[in-house]
Amino acid sequence: MAKLNLEITVLVQAATPPAATAPAPPAPQPPQLQRLAPVAQKARPLTLAKGGRTENVVVRYQIFLRTIAKPGAVPEAPEGVTVSAIPCVWTVESYLQRDLCFYSITGLLGCEEGATTPLQAIENGQADLPAGTACEVFAKPVTAAEDRVIATLDRMKDQMFDEDYQLAVKPRLVKAGATVTER
C-alpha cells in the first residue's frame, strides 16, 4: 500500500493595509460647572477627662465654597448676524464643616461623621459673557463673586469657629460627663 503525504504548504497573503490616518484631535474639554474649594481651616486640640482617664480630641474646622455656573441658552441668530454675548448665571455658597477626632496613646482612634452647615455668605449673579467665552466657574465674574464671599468669610471665620465650638461641641462633651480643657 502506498503512503500519502499529508503535509501541504499553504501560503496566505494579507490584503494591503489601509493608509495611515492622522489621529483625531482631542475632544474639547467641557466647561467646569461646579467647584468645591476650601477657604479657611482651623484645628482646636482638646483634652477630655472623666473618671481619672484622659483622652485627646481635635476638632477640625473647614470653611469651603461650592460654586455652580449655569450657561444660559444662546439665542437663535438670523443668518449673517452673530451672537455677541453668552448668558451665564452662578451661585456661590459657603459651608462650615466640623470633624471631631479622638486619639489614644497609639494614635488615631476614630472620627465622628463630619457635620456640614450652610452659612449665610452666599452670592447669586448673572452676566453676559463675550462670545467665545465659556460660562464656567473660572469665568471672571464668577471668580469675582467668589472673592467677595471669601472676603466676607475672612472677616467672620474665627467668630464662626468659636461659636460652633461653644454652641455645638463643648455642651455635648460636657453633657457626656467630661471635663474639657483646651490644649
C-alpha positions as CSV (number, residue, x, y, z in Angstrom):
1,M,0.0,0.0,0.0
2,A,1.2,3.5,-0.8
3,K,1.6,6.1,1.9
4,L,0.0,9.6,1.3
5,N,2.0,12.7,2.2
6,L,-0.5,14.9,4.1
7,E,1.8,17.8,4.5
8,I,0.6,20.7,2.4
9,T,2.1,24.1,2.5
10,V,-0.5,26.9,2.2
11,L,0.6,30.5,1.6
12,V,-1.8,33.2,2.7
13,Q,-1.3,36.8,1.8
14,A,-3.0,39.6,3.7
15,A,-4.7,42.4,2.0
16,T,-2.8,45.7,1.6
17,P,-3.0,47.6,4.9
18,P,-5.0,50.9,4.8
19,A,-3.1,54.1,4.5
20,A,-2.2,55.6,7.9
21,T,-4.5,58.4,9.1
22,A,-3.7,61.2,11.5
23,P,-5.2,60.7,14.9
24,A,-8.3,62.7,15.6
25,P,-7.7,65.8,17.6
26,P,-8.7,65.5,21.3
27,A,-12.2,66.4,22.1
28,P,-12.6,69.9,23.6
29,Q,-13.0,69.8,27.4
30,P,-16.4,70.7,28.6
31,P,-16.6,73.8,30.9
32,Q,-16.3,73.1,34.6
33,L,-19.7,74.0,36.0
34,Q,-19.2,73.1,39.7
35,R,-16.3,73.5,42.1
36,L,-15.6,72.9,45.8
37,A,-12.8,75.0,47.2
38,P,-11.5,75.3,50.8
39,V,-11.3,78.8,52.2
40,A,-10.2,78.5,55.8
41,Q,-9.2,75.8,58.3
42,K,-8.7,75.6,62.0
43,A,-7.9,72.8,64.4
44,R,-8.8,73.0,68.1
45,P,-7.0,70.4,70.3
46,L,-8.7,69.4,73.5
47,T,-8.2,67.1,76.4
48,L,-11.2,65.3,77.9
49,A,-11.0,64.0,81.5
50,K,-13.5,61.6,83.0
51,G,-13.2,59.1,85.9
52,G,-9.4,59.7,86.1
53,R,-8.8,58.9,82.5
54,T,-7.9,61.4,79.8
55,E,-8.3,61.4,76.0
56,N,-7.1,63.8,73.4
57,V,-9.6,65.2,70.9
58,V,-9.1,67.5,67.9
59,V,-12.0,69.5,66.5
60,R,-11.2,70.2,62.9
61,Y,-13.0,73.0,61.1
62,Q,-13.1,73.9,57.5
63,I,-15.0,76.6,55.6
64,F,-15.4,75.8,51.9
65,L,-17.2,77.3,48.9
66,R,-19.5,75.5,46.4
67,T,-19.6,77.4,43.2
68,I,-22.1,76.5,40.4
69,A,-22.2,78.1,37.0
70,K,-25.1,77.6,34.6
71,P,-24.8,78.7,31.0
72,G,-28.0,80.2,29.6
73,A,-29.5,79.5,26.3
74,V,-27.7,81.2,23.4
75,P,-30.4,83.0,21.3
76,E,-31.0,81.9,17.8
77,A,-29.5,84.5,15.4
78,P,-30.7,85.1,11.9
79,E,-28.3,84.2,9.1
80,G,-25.5,86.8,8.9
81,V,-26.0,88.0,12.5
82,T,-23.5,86.9,15.1
83,V,-24.2,86.4,18.8
84,S,-22.1,88.8,20.9
85,A,-22.9,87.7,24.4
86,I,-23.3,84.3,26.2
87,P,-25.6,84.4,29.2
88,C,-24.1,83.0,32.4
89,V,-25.8,82.5,35.9
90,W,-23.9,81.5,39.0
91,T,-24.3,80.8,42.7
92,V,-21.5,80.8,45.3
93,E,-22.5,79.1,48.6
94,S,-20.4,78.7,51.7
95,Y,-20.4,75.9,54.3
96,L,-18.8,75.2,57.7
97,Q,-17.6,71.6,58.1
98,R,-16.7,70.1,61.5
99,D,-14.9,66.8,62.3
100,L,-14.4,65.6,65.8
101,C,-11.5,63.1,66.1
102,F,-10.4,61.1,69.1
103,Y,-6.8,60.0,69.8
104,S,-5.2,57.5,72.1
105,I,-1.5,57.0,73.0
106,T,-1.2,54.7,70.0
107,G,-2.7,57.2,67.5
108,L,-6.0,58.0,65.9
109,L,-8.9,56.0,67.3
110,G,-11.6,57.4,65.0
111,C,-13.5,60.4,63.9
112,E,-17.2,61.2,64.0
113,E,-19.0,61.6,60.8
114,G,-18.4,65.2,59.7
115,A,-21.1,67.8,60.2
116,T,-21.6,70.4,57.4
117,T,-23.7,73.5,57.9
118,P,-24.6,76.0,55.2
119,L,-23.5,79.6,56.0
120,Q,-25.2,82.9,55.2
121,A,-22.4,84.1,53.0
122,I,-24.0,83.5,49.5
123,E,-23.8,85.3,46.3
124,N,-26.0,84.8,43.2
125,G,-25.4,86.6,39.9
126,Q,-25.7,86.7,36.2
127,A,-23.8,88.4,33.4
128,D,-23.5,88.3,29.6
129,L,-20.0,87.0,28.8
130,P,-18.3,87.8,25.5
131,A,-19.0,85.4,22.6
132,G,-16.4,82.6,22.6
133,T,-16.1,82.6,26.4
134,A,-17.4,79.6,28.3
135,C,-19.8,80.1,31.3
136,E,-17.8,78.1,33.9
137,V,-16.6,78.5,37.4
138,F,-13.3,80.2,36.2
139,A,-15.1,82.9,34.3
140,K,-14.1,86.4,35.5
141,P,-17.5,87.5,37.0
142,V,-17.8,84.1,38.8
143,T,-14.3,84.3,40.4
144,A,-15.1,87.9,41.4
145,A,-18.2,86.7,43.2
146,E,-16.1,84.1,44.9
147,D,-13.6,86.7,46.0
148,R,-16.4,88.8,47.6
149,V,-17.7,85.8,49.5
150,I,-14.2,84.9,50.7
151,A,-13.6,88.5,51.9
152,T,-16.8,88.3,53.9
153,L,-15.8,84.9,55.4
154,D,-12.3,86.1,56.2
155,R,-13.8,88.7,58.5
156,M,-16.1,86.3,60.3
157,K,-14.2,82.9,60.3
158,D,-12.7,83.0,63.8
159,Q,-16.1,84.0,65.2
160,M,-17.9,81.2,63.4
161,F,-15.3,78.6,64.6
162,D,-15.7,79.8,68.2
163,E,-19.5,80.0,68.1
164,D,-19.7,76.5,66.7
165,Y,-17.4,75.2,69.4
166,Q,-19.3,77.0,72.2
167,L,-22.8,76.1,71.0
168,A,-22.4,72.6,69.3
169,V,-19.2,70.9,70.5
170,K,-18.5,71.8,74.1
171,P,-22.0,71.4,75.5
172,R,-22.2,67.8,74.1
173,L,-18.9,66.8,75.6
174,V,-19.7,68.3,79.0
175,K,-23.2,66.6,78.9
176,A,-21.3,63.3,78.5
177,G,-19.6,64.0,81.8
178,A,-16.2,65.0,80.5
179,T,-14.1,67.9,81.8
180,V,-13.0,69.8,78.7
181,T,-9.6,71.6,78.6
182,E,-8.2,73.3,75.6
183,R,-4.6,72.4,74.9
